[in-house]
Amino acid sequence: MTYRRWFVVGVAFAVIGALVAGFAVFYGNFSPRGLVEDRYTRAAGRDIGGDAIAYTSARTPSEVAEEVTDAWQPADQYIDGSGVYLRYDDDSVVILPIATGSVILLERLVTAYPRYHPTVGNHWGWGRGSTVRGGGPGSGK
């Protein structure tokens, strides 16, 4: 009887754990991309080709940037009069002003870096943080 009780308790904990994990996967924000997708309005008409996926907000670029960076600290960021440019490990979040608030562009870093290089120049470093000098034997000498 004792083994049966422990088996039932174990199964109950396993089911509860699976439910919590499933909820977290479907409703959690595990990246800046997920945060933007969950909190802002999709604006397919503002997409840039198939690379930059657009969302909009009635808030200013600085307000949107504050919300995103409070949740997910970027590896690098650049801010000027044209907008806010956030670089993460694999993605970029570019927040530009529009008449009704902001357009938020999500893009993989491999296509965003060449697109925004005229603006961000060398402000966006590669790797985690702007001070990364590369890797491998003899690098940085």
DAFEN-V552183 format. One line per field, one symbol per residue. ss: DSSP state (@ for helix, = for strand, . for the rest). psi: psi as a letter, one per 20 degrees, with the letter a starting at -180 (. if undefined). A space follows every 50 residues. Layout:
ss=???
psi=???
//
This chain:
ss=.@@@@@@@@@@@@@@@@@@@@@@@@@@....@@@@@@@@.==.@@@.=.. .======...@@@@@@@@@@@....=====..=====...========.. ========@@@@@@@@@@@@.....................
psi=hghgghgggggghgggghggggghghjrojrhghgghhirppmhijqnbj gopqqqqirqhhgghggghhhopqhqqppaiiapoppagirqopoqqrhj dqppppqqhhhgghgjhhgicjhorqaorijpjarrpjqj.
//
